[in-house]
Amino acid sequence: MTVLKFQQRHGATETAPSTPNPGAEETRRLLAEAKRFRKVWPEMTGPQRDMPPFTWEQLERQLESLAGTPDRAALAAPLASALRKQAPCKPPEMILREVLCLAWTLMDEAFQPGPGPGEEDPMP
């Protein structure tokens, strides 16, 4: 899906809508984030080698496997789902970077999902 088609589907345009539209605002935020990414890492030129294709379900399964604990593994599906939903607005290299960050976070032994010290768990 092209960025233009994504914008049209979600009501995002270059000008602000007349009524607040949270979906359009999120789309504009994601597109601005992708634009900043492209400034730092512009499209590469010259020959490039493709990666083997894989599915979002395969990514999710591997993230769950790498997580190390059941609590962190339980986060793999919602995190992969969020990334999949944002993917149409982002360049492939940005998605790759975010996949690597997700894997690193889920493998980080210091990362403990849930409430922090002194916080209550909102879901008993």
C-alpha positions in Angstrom: 0.0 0.0 0.0 1.4 3.4 -0.9 1.6 6.3 1.5 -1.0 8.2 -0.5 -3.5 5.2 -0.4 -2.9 4.9 3.4 -3.5 8.6 3.8 -6.7 8.4 1.8 -7.9 5.3 3.6 -7.3 6.9 7.0 -8.4 10.5 6.2 -5.0 12.0 6.5 -4.2 14.9 4.2 -1.5 17.6 4.0 -4.0 20.1 5.5 -5.6 19.8 8.9 -9.1 18.3 8.9 -12.0 20.6 9.9 -12.9 18.3 12.8 -10.5 16.4 15.0 -9.7 13.0 13.7 -7.5 10.9 16.0 -6.8 8.4 13.2 -5.7 11.1 10.8 -3.5 12.7 13.5 -1.8 9.3 14.2 -1.2 8.9 10.4 0.4 12.3 10.2 2.6 11.5 13.2 3.7 8.3 11.6 4.4 9.9 8.2 6.4 12.7 9.9 8.4 10.0 11.8 9.1 8.2 8.6 10.2 11.4 6.9 12.7 12.1 9.8 14.0 8.5 9.4 14.5 9.0 5.7 16.6 12.2 6.4 18.9 10.2 8.6 18.9 7.1 6.5 18.1 8.0 2.9 17.4 5.3 0.3 20.6 3.3 -0.5 21.9 3.4 -4.0 23.8 0.7 -5.8 23.4 -3.0 -5.8 21.6 -4.5 -2.8 20.8 -8.1 -1.8 17.3 -9.0 -0.8 16.5 -10.7 2.4 14.5 -13.9 2.4 10.8 -13.1 2.9 9.1 -14.0 6.1 5.6 -13.5 7.6 4.4 -11.4 10.5 3.3 -14.7 12.2 6.8 -16.1 11.8 8.2 -12.9 13.3 5.8 -13.1 16.2 6.8 -16.8 16.8 10.5 -16.0 16.8 10.0 -13.0 19.1 8.1 -15.2 21.6 10.8 -17.8 21.4 13.6 -15.2 22.1 11.7 -13.5 24.9 13.1 -15.7 27.7 10.1 -15.4 30.1 6.4 -16.0 29.7 5.6 -12.4 30.6 7.9 -11.0 27.9 6.7 -13.7 25.4 3.1 -12.6 26.0 4.1 -9.1 24.7 5.4 -10.4 21.4 2.0 -10.7 19.7 0.7 -7.2 20.6 4.0 -5.5 19.8 4.3 -7.3 16.4 0.7 -6.4 15.7 1.3 -2.7 16.4 4.4 -2.7 14.2 2.4 -4.5 11.4 -0.3 -1.9 11.5 2.2 1.0 11.3 4.3 -0.7 8.5 2.4 0.9 5.5 3.6 4.3 6.7 7.2 3.4 7.2 10.1 2.6 5.0 11.3 -1.1 5.1 14.6 -0.2 6.8 12.7 1.6 9.5 10.6 -1.6 10.1 13.8 -3.6 10.2 15.2 -1.3 12.9 12.0 -1.6 14.9 12.0 -5.4 14.7 15.6 -5.4 16.0 14.6 -3.1 18.8 11.6 -5.3 19.7 13.8 -8.4 19.8 16.4 -6.6 21.9 13.7 -5.4 24.4 12.1 -8.8 24.7 15.5 -10.4 25.3 16.6 -7.9 27.8 16.7 -9.6 31.2 16.3 -6.3 33.0 13.0 -5.6 31.2 10.2 -6.8 33.4 6.7 -6.2 32.1 4.1 -5.0 34.5 3.9 -2.3 37.1 7.1 -0.7 38.3 8.3 -0.6 41.9 5.6 1.0 44.1 3.0 0.9 41.3 -0.2 -1.1 41.4 -1.0 -3.6 38.8 -4.1 -2.2 36.9 -5.3 -5.7 36.1 -5.5 -8.0 39.2 
